[in-house]
Amino acid sequence: MATIVAQANPNPPLFTSLIDLASERLGSQVLAVSDDFFAEASNLLKTSRPIFIPDKYTDLGKWMDGWESRRKRADGSWVSQEAWESIPADWCLIKLGASGVIHGFDIDTAHFLGNHAPAASVEAICVDAAVTAAELLSDAYSSQWVTVLSKKTNERGTQNFFLAETKGRFTHVKLTIYPDGGVARFRVYGDVVPSWPTVAPTGVADLASVLSGGLVLCASDMFFSGGNNLLMPGRGVTMGDGWETKRRRGPGVDWLVLRLGRSCKINKVVVDTCHFKGNYPYAFSLDVCALPLPPSVAALDGHERLAAERDIFKGEGSIEWKPLVAQTRLGPHAIHEFDVDASLAGADTSANFARITMYPDGGISRLRLFGLIA
């Protein structure tokens, strides 16, 4: 059976460069759903692009790589628009893998052509981890839900991008579709806002991790896979779950700049080349900087701050980088650990941004920067 992979939009909005707070690899979970008769709601959280297998069916009907509910049946719904709009909508309650400020959504209806959800809205809430799904759906919490995306029309078979309409720190979202149908993937892009007592109970944390608020700003090349993969939890699942550049055919090196989740003094660096066996870099180096941001930039957040910081780092000559790890050989499919030589950085390893350089190119699965929170 042929497998058809949905192609991603080649020009997505800038907010998709932020972290998908609803990604399964951050630990996001579907807590409850009104109806997922044809296809499980947990498919919404997959990191992969949706696929379609034309001849694949289950005992319940056509197999779909997404969330699909039954067709709604209500007496008289075919008589008038008013009656049709009165049909109860389907919904899905999701616990975000990382709490954060939401900036945008991707409601992807890939492969759902005659059965897509024609409209959707999103609500969000911020609660303690101990609150149950039943409590969140009860009247006791009904007043705490905030509409972050009012009802919007979805086009079929494509990614539908929307900016969030309300900002704030949230831990859970509820996607509602009107009245039924299918959605392949649901992305919730935003800034991670960590709970520091949880992330760094001893004051030491991996400040590059997305769970600490780390974010890739820019890179020389991300041809095969994106830079934010470097900052994800756990080891890489495949070679595609890392940062890999295309092969150089001349002089030069590849580099990547990231924002740390918080200013810190870095004392340990971990570079993991997991799954990169014939295409790992010959060597790498790591530099950091403690860069005071202009007030106009520091006041921004989300994709607006990302754009402003990218502009700053385009002017490479204006950044005073401090070397933390000098050019050092790497090996294939291995974890490499380095204690920071403070003498290289002038005895001051404080940083809020970091730059990793690969000599000359290749792939790295994970980068960890452990340090004492400033």
N, C-alpha and C positions, 0 to 999 in steps of 0.2 A: 504494500500500500504506500502510495506517495505521501510524503509529509511536506506541507507547505508552511513555511515560516513567515510570519507577518514582518514586513519591513518597517523599521523605525522611521519616524519623521526626520529627514536630514537636517532640518532647521528648527529645532524645538526652541521654545522660549528660554531665556537665561535662567529662570528659576529652577529648571530641571538639572542645573549643575549643583544645586543644593542636595542635601541628603534626603532620600526617600524614607521618611519616618515609619512608613507602613510596610517596609520590606521584611520578608520572612527571615532574611539572614540577620536582622537585628533582633529577632525574637517576637515579631508581631504575631498576633493571634486573632482569629475569628472567634468571638465569644458566644455569639448567638446570631441566628438568621431566621427570617420569617419563612423562607421557602428556598431550598436549593435542590429541587426535585431532579432536574436534568444534569446539573453540573455543580460541584461543591464550591461553596463560597471561598474556601481556603485557596483556590486557584488564583484569586485576585491578588494575592500577596507574593506570587512567584517573581523571581528576578529575571527569568528568561522571557524572551519574546514569545507571544502566543503562537501555537501551531494549529494546523487544521489537517485532519486525515479524512479524506472524502468518504471512504467506505467503512469507517469505524463507527459501530453502533453498540449500545448496551441494551440490557433488557428493558430499560426505561425510555430509550429513544436514541437520538443522535448524540454521539460523544462530542463534547465541546471543551476546549481548554479555557475555562473561565467559570464565572458564576451565572447559572441560568435557572430561573424559576418557571413554574408552570404558567400556562395561559390562564388569565383570570376570567372567571365566568360569573356574571351577575345579570339577573333578569332585567331586560330593557336597556342594557348598556349599548346595544347596537341601534337604539332609537334616536338618541340625541347626544350632542357633545357634552351637555351638562351631566347626563347619566353616565357617560363614559368616564368623565373626570371624577366622578364620585366613587369609583372603584378603589378600595384600599390599596395603598402602594406596598411594595416589598422593600425590605430593609436588611442591612447587615451591620452588626455591631463589632468594631475592631479595636483591640488594645494595641496601641502603637508600641513598636519595639524600643523607641526612645522618645521621651517626652520632648516637646519643643514648640517653637513658634511656627505656625503653618503659613506658607507664602503662596502655594499654588498646588493645583491638582492636575493629574492626567487620568481621565476616565476613558479607558481604551476599549473600544468595541470591535477590535480586530476580529475578523471572520464571522462576526454576528451581523448578518446582512438583512435577512427577513425576520429576524428575531431579536434585534438589539433593543436595549432599554432606551426609549425615545427621549427621556428626560431624567434628570437626577438632581439631588440636592445633598448637602453635607452639613451635619451638625457636629459639634465637638464639646468636650468637657474635660476638666482637670480635677482628678480625684486621687485619693490615696490608693495604693496598690491593693489594699485589703477589701476594697469595695467590689462586690460581686456583680455579675451580669444581671442577675435578677433585680438587684437594687438599682442599677443604672437604668433599667427599663421601667422602674416603678414610679408612681406619682411623687414619691419623696424626693426624687432627683430631677423631675421634669422641668422645674424652673431653672436648673443650672446648665441645661444644654444651651449652647450658643450656635446660631446659624452662621457658619463660615462660608457657605456657598448656597445662595438661594436657588430655587428651581431653574435649571438651565436645560436647553435642548442639546441632545447628543446626536451627532451625525453617525451613520452606520459604518461599520468596518474601518474605523480610523481612530487615531488618538485625538481626544477632545481636551484641550488645555484651557484651564480657568485660573485666574488669580483669586486668592482668598479674599473675602470681603471683610473679615474681622481678624485682628491679630490678638495673640495672647498665648500663654503656655498651656498646652493641652496634652492629655494622656490617652484619650480615647476619641474615636470618631464613629459616626453612624452614617453610612451611605444609604440613601433612599432612592429607589428607582420607580418611575411612574409609567404605567402601573405594574409592569412585570417585564420579563425578557432577560437579556444577557449582557454582561460586561466581562471582558477578558481579563483586564488588569486595572488595578486602582492604585495610583501613586499619590502619596501625600508628601510634597516637598517642603522642607523648612530648615530652620536652624535648631540643632540639638541644644537643649537646655538641661545640663546634667544636674542630678542631685549629688552634690559633692560629698556629703557624708557617706553616700552609697558607693560612688565611684572611687573615692580616695579616702577611706576611713583612717589611714595612717598618714595622710598628707602627701603620699607618693602615688603617682598615676601615670598611665600611658597617655600623654597629652596630645599625641598624634591621632589617637583613636577617635572614630566618629562618635563613640559613646561618651567621649570627653568634650565633644564639640569641635574636633579637628575637621578641616576642610581643605581640599586641594584647590588652589587658586588658578594656577596655570602650569603648562608644561610645554616642552619643546615639541613633543610628539605623543599622541595617544592613539596610534593607528589601529592597533589590534584590540586594546582594552583600556578602560578608563582609569584615571589616576586614583579616584576615590576608593578603588578596590584595595589599595595599599593599606587603608585605614580601617578596614572592616574587622569585626571580631573573628577569632579562630584562625586556623590555617586555611590556605586556599583549597578549594574543593577540586578545581581543575586548573590547567594552565591558563584558561580564559578568565580565571578569578584572580587577576593580578594586574599590574601595569606593564604593558609590553609595547615597545616602539617598533617601527619598521626598520629594516636593515639599512644601515648607512652604506653609501657607495663612494665615500670620500672622507676627508678629515672632518672632525667635529665630535661632539659628545651630546648626550641627551640629559635633560634636567627636569626637575619638577619642584615647584614651590608650594608649600602648604602653610596654612594658618593653624597654630596650636590652639587647643581649646581654652587655654589660659596661660598667662605668663608663668614661666617656671625656670628652675635651674636644672638642666638636663645632666644626668649622671650615667645613663646607660642607653645604648643604641642596639637595636636588634634588627637585622636584615634577613628576611627569609626568602630563599629562592625556590620554595616548594613547587614542584612540577616543572620548573625550568631546568631542563637537563642538557639540551643542545643549543640553548639560546639564552643562557644566563649572561650577565655582564662580565667582562674580564675583571673589572674593578669598580669601586664606587668611592665617593667621598661625601661628607655631610658638613654643611655650613649652617649657621644660625645667625639671626639678628634680633636685637631688641629695638624695634622701630616704633617710636611714638607716632601715632596716627594724627593727622590734622583733625581738629574738632569736628569739621564738616563731614569727615569720613567716619569717625568714631561714633557719630550720632546715627549713622545708618545701620540697617540690618538687612538680612536676606540677600536677594539678588542685587539690590542697589549697592550694598556694601561690597559684595563680591566684584561688581563691575569697577567700583572705585579703587579697590585694592589691586585689581589686575592692572589698571592704568599706572599705579605706583610702581609695580614690579616690572613693567615694560621698560622703564628707564633704569636698566641694570647698573649703570655707572653711578647712580645716586645712592645705592644701597651698600652699607658697610657690613659685609658678611664676615663672620668669625668662624674659622675652621674648628670643627669638633672632632671629626675623624678624617685624617689625611687619606689620600688615595690608597686604597687597600684592596687586595685581591679577594675575589669571591669564588665560591665553588658551586657546583650544580646541586639542586634539590636538597638544600641544607639550611639550617638555622645558624646564623653568624651573630655572635654577641660581642659587644665592645664596651669596655668601661671607658668613659670619657676622660681624655687627658686635658685637664683644665689649663695646663700651660699653653696649649695650642690656642686657646681662646683668651689668652691674657688673664687667666685665673678667674674669669667671669663667664659662666656658661648660661647666664640668664637669656631668655629668648621668648619671643611670641610668634616668630616665623622661622621656618627651616627650609633648606634647599638640599635635595639629594641629587647627585650627579652620577650618571652611569657612563662608564668608559668601555667601548664607545656607544653601545646601544644594547638592546636585549630586553629582558623581563625580570621583574621582581614581584614576588607575591605579597609580602607584607613588610611594613616598616613600623617599628615600635620605638617611641622616644619617651623613656621613663625619666621622671624628674620630680623634684619637690615643688609643690605649688607655691607660687610667690604670693 
